[in-house]
Amino acid sequence: MDVIYGLIPGMLILGLVGVVVFFWAAKSGQFDDLEGEASRILMDDDLTETKPTQPDKNSQDANGDKSDKTD
């Protein structure tokens, strides 16, 4: 029975700390965007379009021929 006199204040202190942490998280914006991070995993970042590069004047093609395109 003597143990309960220590556990009740401990429970109240831990509960108060939990409530303070919850309000701090809500105030700092932790719960603002609940859908953004959840749907980010579904977005495909692998298929980003890249700007095509122009070949160098002295570059070689797959056959080893120099590509000197002067039209």
Backbone atoms as SQL, in Angstrom:
CREATE TABLE atoms (id INTEGER PRIMARY KEY, chain TEXT, resi INTEGER, resn TEXT, atom TEXT, x REAL, y REAL, z REAL);
INSERT INTO atoms VALUES
  (1, 'A', 1, 'MET', 'N', 0.817, -1.199, 0.000),
  (2, 'A', 1, 'MET', 'CA', 0.000, 0.000, 0.000),
  (3, 'A', 1, 'MET', 'C', 0.859, 1.260, 0.000),
  (4, 'A', 2, 'ASP', 'N', 2.045, 1.168, 0.568),
  (5, 'A', 2, 'ASP', 'CA', 2.927, 2.330, 0.596),
  (6, 'A', 2, 'ASP', 'C', 3.469, 2.658, -0.797),
  (7, 'A', 3, 'VAL', 'N', 3.550, 1.659, -1.656),
  (8, 'A', 3, 'VAL', 'CA', 4.074, 1.874, -3.009),
  (9, 'A', 3, 'VAL', 'C', 3.138, 2.757, -3.818),
  (10, 'A', 4, 'ILE', 'N', 1.861, 2.639, -3.594),
  (11, 'A', 4, 'ILE', 'CA', 0.884, 3.405, -4.366),
  (12, 'A', 4, 'ILE', 'C', 1.016, 4.905, -4.110),
  (13, 'A', 5, 'TYR', 'N', 1.516, 5.278, -2.949),
  (14, 'A', 5, 'TYR', 'CA', 1.717, 6.705, -2.655),
  (15, 'A', 5, 'TYR', 'C', 2.854, 7.297, -3.497),
  (16, 'A', 6, 'GLY', 'N', 3.723, 6.477, -3.991),
  (17, 'A', 6, 'GLY', 'CA', 4.767, 6.944, -4.899),
  (18, 'A', 6, 'GLY', 'C', 4.370, 6.824, -6.358),
  (19, 'A', 7, 'LEU', 'N', 3.533, 5.835, -6.669),
  (20, 'A', 7, 'LEU', 'CA', 3.146, 5.618, -8.068),
  (21, 'A', 7, 'LEU', 'C', 2.141, 6.647, -8.570),
  (22, 'A', 8, 'ILE', 'N', 1.228, 7.082, -7.715),
  (23, 'A', 8, 'ILE', 'CA', 0.210, 8.054, -8.151),
  (24, 'A', 8, 'ILE', 'C', 0.851, 9.382, -8.549),
  (25, 'A', 9, 'PRO', 'N', 1.729, 9.979, -7.738),
  (26, 'A', 9, 'PRO', 'CA', 2.384, 11.211, -8.214),
  (27, 'A', 9, 'PRO', 'C', 3.249, 10.970, -9.454),
  (28, 'A', 10, 'GLY', 'N', 3.875, 9.804, -9.538),
  (29, 'A', 10, 'GLY', 'CA', 4.667, 9.491, -10.728),
  (30, 'A', 10, 'GLY', 'C', 3.815, 9.420, -11.977),
  (31, 'A', 11, 'MET', 'N', 2.646, 8.799, -11.867),
  (32, 'A', 11, 'MET', 'CA', 1.718, 8.728, -12.998),
  (33, 'A', 11, 'MET', 'C', 1.244, 10.122, -13.400),
  (34, 'A', 12, 'LEU', 'N', 0.932, 10.946, -12.427),
  (35, 'A', 12, 'LEU', 'CA', 0.464, 12.299, -12.729),
  (36, 'A', 12, 'LEU', 'C', 1.562, 13.124, -13.402),
  (37, 'A', 13, 'ILE', 'N', 2.792, 12.978, -12.957),
  (38, 'A', 13, 'ILE', 'CA', 3.901, 13.723, -13.571),
  (39, 'A', 13, 'ILE', 'C', 4.141, 13.242, -15.001),
  (40, 'A', 14, 'LEU', 'N', 4.158, 11.926, -15.220),
  (41, 'A', 14, 'LEU', 'CA', 4.344, 11.401, -16.581),
  (42, 'A', 14, 'LEU', 'C', 3.191, 11.805, -17.503),
  (43, 'A', 15, 'GLY', 'N', 1.974, 11.810, -16.993),
  (44, 'A', 15, 'GLY', 'CA', 0.824, 12.253, -17.789),
  (45, 'A', 15, 'GLY', 'C', 0.935, 13.719, -18.153),
  (46, 'A', 16, 'LEU', 'N', 1.370, 14.542, -17.209),
  (47, 'A', 16, 'LEU', 'CA', 1.536, 15.968, -17.473),
  (48, 'A', 16, 'LEU', 'C', 2.639, 16.204, -18.500),
  (49, 'A', 17, 'VAL', 'N', 3.732, 15.452, -18.399),
  (50, 'A', 17, 'VAL', 'CA', 4.813, 15.568, -19.383),
  (51, 'A', 17, 'VAL', 'C', 4.304, 15.161, -20.772),
  (52, 'A', 18, 'GLY', 'N', 3.500, 14.117, -20.848),
  (53, 'A', 18, 'GLY', 'CA', 2.945, 13.690, -22.132),
  (54, 'A', 18, 'GLY', 'C', 2.041, 14.734, -22.759),
  (55, 'A', 19, 'VAL', 'N', 1.222, 15.381, -21.940),
  (56, 'A', 19, 'VAL', 'CA', 0.333, 16.431, -22.448),
  (57, 'A', 19, 'VAL', 'C', 1.143, 17.625, -22.925),
  (58, 'A', 20, 'VAL', 'N', 2.182, 17.998, -22.195),
  (59, 'A', 20, 'VAL', 'CA', 3.030, 19.134, -22.593),
  (60, 'A', 20, 'VAL', 'C', 3.740, 18.828, -23.908),
  (61, 'A', 21, 'VAL', 'N', 4.255, 17.610, -24.051),
  (62, 'A', 21, 'VAL', 'CA', 4.926, 17.236, -25.303),
  (63, 'A', 21, 'VAL', 'C', 3.937, 17.238, -26.462),
  (64, 'A', 22, 'PHE', 'N', 2.713, 16.776, -26.246),
  (65, 'A', 22, 'PHE', 'CA', 1.706, 16.781, -27.306),
  (66, 'A', 22, 'PHE', 'C', 1.388, 18.205, -27.756),
  (67, 'A', 23, 'PHE', 'N', 1.171, 19.112, -26.805),
  (68, 'A', 23, 'PHE', 'CA', 0.867, 20.493, -27.183),
  (69, 'A', 23, 'PHE', 'C', 2.060, 21.169, -27.848),
  (70, 'A', 24, 'TRP', 'N', 3.281, 20.852, -27.414),
  (71, 'A', 24, 'TRP', 'CA', 4.462, 21.409, -28.071),
  (72, 'A', 24, 'TRP', 'C', 4.538, 20.928, -29.520),
  (73, 'A', 25, 'ALA', 'N', 4.274, 19.642, -29.758),
  (74, 'A', 25, 'ALA', 'CA', 4.331, 19.100, -31.114),
  (75, 'A', 25, 'ALA', 'C', 3.245, 19.712, -31.994),
  (76, 'A', 26, 'ALA', 'N', 2.061, 19.901, -31.452),
  (77, 'A', 26, 'ALA', 'CA', 0.976, 20.508, -32.229),
  (78, 'A', 26, 'ALA', 'C', 1.290, 21.963, -32.550),
  (79, 'A', 27, 'LYS', 'N', 1.890, 22.676, -31.611),
  (80, 'A', 27, 'LYS', 'CA', 2.210, 24.091, -31.832),
  (81, 'A', 27, 'LYS', 'C', 3.353, 24.266, -32.827),
  (82, 'A', 28, 'SER', 'N', 4.292, 23.315, -32.846),
  (83, 'A', 28, 'SER', 'CA', 5.439, 23.450, -33.748),
  (84, 'A', 28, 'SER', 'C', 5.150, 22.926, -35.150),
  (85, 'A', 29, 'GLY', 'N', 3.938, 22.433, -35.419),
  (86, 'A', 29, 'GLY', 'CA', 3.555, 22.049, -36.777),
  (87, 'A', 29, 'GLY', 'C', 3.820, 20.605, -37.131),
  (88, 'A', 30, 'GLN', 'N', 3.960, 19.735, -36.173),
  (89, 'A', 30, 'GLN', 'CA', 4.224, 18.339, -36.472),
  (90, 'A', 30, 'GLN', 'C', 3.030, 17.637, -37.111),
  (91, 'A', 31, 'PHE', 'N', 1.836, 18.134, -36.895),
  (92, 'A', 31, 'PHE', 'CA', 0.628, 17.483, -37.394),
  (93, 'A', 31, 'PHE', 'C', -0.038, 18.271, -38.522),
  (94, 'A', 32, 'ASP', 'N', 0.683, 19.188, -39.161),
  (95, 'A', 32, 'ASP', 'CA', 0.082, 20.027, -40.191),
  (96, 'A', 32, 'ASP', 'C', -0.192, 19.265, -41.487),
  (97, 'A', 33, 'ASP', 'N', 0.763, 18.480, -41.960),
  (98, 'A', 33, 'ASP', 'CA', 0.630, 17.793, -43.236),
  (99, 'A', 33, 'ASP', 'C', 0.704, 16.291, -43.021),
  (100, 'A', 34, 'LEU', 'N', -0.427, 15.682, -42.747),
  (101, 'A', 34, 'LEU', 'CA', -0.443, 14.245, -42.485),
  (102, 'A', 34, 'LEU', 'C', -0.424, 13.420, -43.766),
  (103, 'A', 35, 'GLU', 'N', -0.896, 13.973, -44.882),
  (104, 'A', 35, 'GLU', 'CA', -0.979, 13.230, -46.139),
  (105, 'A', 35, 'GLU', 'C', 0.288, 13.362, -46.979),
  (106, 'A', 36, 'GLY', 'N', 1.056, 14.417, -46.814),
  (107, 'A', 36, 'GLY', 'CA', 2.218, 14.656, -47.666),
  (108, 'A', 36, 'GLY', 'C', 3.272, 13.574, -47.560),
  (109, 'A', 37, 'GLU', 'N', 3.702, 13.265, -46.364),
  (110, 'A', 37, 'GLU', 'CA', 4.732, 12.247, -46.185),
  (111, 'A', 37, 'GLU', 'C', 4.207, 10.856, -46.491),
  (112, 'A', 38, 'ALA', 'N', 2.922, 10.632, -46.285),
  (113, 'A', 38, 'ALA', 'CA', 2.358, 9.314, -46.564),
  (114, 'A', 38, 'ALA', 'C', 2.292, 9.048, -48.064),
  (115, 'A', 39, 'SER', 'N', 2.026, 10.053, -48.866),
  (116, 'A', 39, 'SER', 'CA', 1.925, 9.841, -50.308),
  (117, 'A', 39, 'SER', 'C', 3.251, 10.064, -51.026),
  (118, 'A', 40, 'ARG', 'N', 4.264, 10.553, -50.328),
  (119, 'A', 40, 'ARG', 'CA', 5.557, 10.793, -50.954),
  (120, 'A', 40, 'ARG', 'C', 6.200, 9.487, -51.399),
  (121, 'A', 41, 'ILE', 'N', 5.930, 8.408, -50.674),
  (122, 'A', 41, 'ILE', 'CA', 6.499, 7.114, -51.034),
  (123, 'A', 41, 'ILE', 'C', 5.927, 6.613, -52.364),
  (124, 'A', 42, 'LEU', 'N', 4.728, 7.065, -52.727),
  (125, 'A', 42, 'LEU', 'CA', 4.090, 6.614, -53.959),
  (126, 'A', 42, 'LEU', 'C', 4.530, 7.404, -55.175),
  (127, 'A', 43, 'MET', 'N', 5.103, 8.568, -54.981),
  (128, 'A', 43, 'MET', 'CA', 5.543, 9.397, -56.109),
  (129, 'A', 43, 'MET', 'C', 6.793, 8.793, -56.720),
  (130, 'A', 44, 'ASP', 'N', 6.860, 8.808, -58.056),
  (131, 'A', 44, 'ASP', 'CA', 7.968, 8.187, -58.758),
  (132, 'A', 44, 'ASP', 'C', 9.007, 9.242, -59.099),
  (133, 'A', 45, 'ASP', 'N', 10.124, 9.212, -58.395),
  (134, 'A', 45, 'ASP', 'CA', 11.194, 10.161, -58.652),
  (135, 'A', 45, 'ASP', 'C', 12.179, 9.649, -59.693),
  (136, 'A', 46, 'ASP', 'N', 12.071, 8.380, -60.087),
  (137, 'A', 46, 'ASP', 'CA', 13.023, 7.808, -61.019),
  (138, 'A', 46, 'ASP', 'C', 12.800, 8.292, -62.451),
  (139, 'A', 47, 'LEU', 'N', 11.616, 8.701, -62.785),
  (140, 'A', 47, 'LEU', 'CA', 11.299, 9.072, -64.160),
  (141, 'A', 47, 'LEU', 'C', 11.334, 10.579, -64.368),
  (142, 'A', 48, 'THR', 'N', 12.343, 11.228, -63.878),
  (143, 'A', 48, 'THR', 'CA', 12.464, 12.670, -64.086),
  (144, 'A', 48, 'THR', 'C', 13.033, 12.911, -65.472),
  (145, 'A', 49, 'GLU', 'N', 12.509, 13.909, -66.128),
  (146, 'A', 49, 'GLU', 'CA', 12.977, 14.223, -67.468),
  (147, 'A', 49, 'GLU', 'C', 14.287, 14.978, -67.380),
  (148, 'A', 50, 'THR', 'N', 15.245, 14.567, -68.213),
  (149, 'A', 50, 'THR', 'CA', 16.529, 15.250, -68.247),
  (150, 'A', 50, 'THR', 'C', 16.668, 15.977, -69.569),
  (151, 'A', 51, 'LYS', 'N', 17.386, 17.045, -69.529),
  (152, 'A', 51, 'LYS', 'CA', 17.620, 17.827, -70.729),
  (153, 'A', 51, 'LYS', 'C', 18.657, 17.107, -71.593),
  (154, 'A', 52, 'PRO', 'N', 18.335, 16.852, -72.871),
  (155, 'A', 52, 'PRO', 'CA', 19.305, 16.141, -73.707),
  (156, 'A', 52, 'PRO', 'C', 20.549, 16.995, -73.924),
  (157, 'A', 53, 'THR', 'N', 21.686, 16.357, -73.877),
  (158, 'A', 53, 'THR', 'CA', 22.935, 17.080, -74.086),
  (159, 'A', 53, 'THR', 'C', 23.315, 17.010, -75.550),
  (160, 'A', 54, 'GLN', 'N', 23.951, 18.044, -76.013),
  (161, 'A', 54, 'GLN', 'CA', 24.391, 18.063, -77.394),
  (162, 'A', 54, 'GLN', 'C', 25.752, 17.381, -77.475),
  (163, 'A', 55, 'PRO', 'N', 25.928, 16.527, -78.501),
  (164, 'A', 55, 'PRO', 'CA', 27.201, 15.810, -78.603),
  (165, 'A', 55, 'PRO', 'C', 28.355, 16.761, -78.908),
  (166, 'A', 56, 'ASP', 'N', 29.503, 16.400, -78.383),
  (167, 'A', 56, 'ASP', 'CA', 30.709, 17.179, -78.623),
  (168, 'A', 56, 'ASP', 'C', 31.134, 16.978, -80.076),
  (169, 'A', 57, 'LYS', 'N', 31.824, 17.949, -80.639),
  (170, 'A', 57, 'LYS', 'CA', 32.243, 17.859, -82.023),
  (171, 'A', 57, 'LYS', 'C', 33.219, 16.701, -82.243),
  (172, 'A', 58, 'ASN', 'N', 34.019, 16.401, -81.261),
  (173, 'A', 58, 'ASN', 'CA', 35.029, 15.353, -81.401),
  (174, 'A', 58, 'ASN', 'C', 34.587, 14.035, -80.770),
  (175, 'A', 59, 'SER', 'N', 33.312, 13.896, -80.435),
  (176, 'A', 59, 'SER', 'CA', 32.865, 12.665, -79.795),
  (177, 'A', 59, 'SER', 'C', 32.652, 11.563, -80.830),
  (178, 'A', 60, 'GLN', 'N', 32.718, 10.327, -80.378),
  (179, 'A', 60, 'GLN', 'CA', 32.531, 9.182, -81.258),
  (180, 'A', 60, 'GLN', 'C', 31.185, 8.547, -80.978),
  (181, 'A', 61, 'ASP', 'N', 30.561, 7.968, -82.023),
  (182, 'A', 61, 'ASP', 'CA', 29.296, 7.282, -81.823),
  (183, 'A', 61, 'ASP', 'C', 29.560, 5.824, -81.445),
  (184, 'A', 62, 'ALA', 'N', 28.521, 5.002, -81.449),
  (185, 'A', 62, 'ALA', 'CA', 28.637, 3.613, -80.997),
  (186, 'A', 62, 'ALA', 'C', 29.565, 2.791, -81.885),
  (187, 'A', 63, 'ASN', 'N', 29.696, 3.131, -83.166),
  (188, 'A', 63, 'ASN', 'CA', 30.547, 2.381, -84.090),
  (189, 'A', 63, 'ASN', 'C', 31.997, 2.836, -84.048),
  (190, 'A', 64, 'GLY', 'N', 32.267, 3.876, -83.310),
  (191, 'A', 64, 'GLY', 'CA', 33.637, 4.377, -83.245),
  (192, 'A', 64, 'GLY', 'C', 33.912, 5.457, -84.264),
  (193, 'A', 65, 'ASP', 'N', 32.904, 5.796, -85.084),
  (194, 'A', 65, 'ASP', 'CA', 33.087, 6.840, -86.072),
  (195, 'A', 65, 'ASP', 'C', 32.952, 8.201, -85.418),
  (196, 'A', 66, 'LYS', 'N', 33.758, 9.120, -85.849),
  (197, 'A', 66, 'LYS', 'CA', 33.637, 10.471, -85.321),
  (198, 'A', 66, 'LYS', 'C', 32.413, 11.122, -85.938),
  (199, 'A', 67, 'SER', 'N', 31.680, 11.804, -85.113),
  (200, 'A', 67, 'SER', 'CA', 30.461, 12.455, -85.612),
  (201, 'A', 67, 'SER', 'C', 30.775, 13.915, -85.861),
  (202, 'A', 68, 'ASP', 'N', 31.007, 14.219, -87.087),
  (203, 'A', 68, 'ASP', 'CA', 31.274, 15.601, -87.478),
  (204, 'A', 68, 'ASP', 'C', 30.113, 16.040, -88.341),
  (205, 'A', 69, 'LYS', 'N', 29.111, 16.559, -87.695),
  (206, 'A', 69, 'LYS', 'CA', 27.886, 16.926, -88.401),
  (207, 'A', 69, 'LYS', 'C', 27.984, 18.394, -88.801),
  (208, 'A', 70, 'THR', 'N', 28.239, 18.611, -90.052),
  (209, 'A', 70, 'THR', 'CA', 28.230, 19.970, -90.587),
  (210, 'A', 70, 'THR', 'C', 27.213, 19.998, -91.704),
  (211, 'A', 71, 'ASP', 'N', 26.047, 20.497, -91.388),
  (212, 'A', 71, 'ASP', 'CA', 24.951, 20.533, -92.374),
  (213, 'A', 71, 'ASP', 'C', 24.969, 21.825, -93.110);
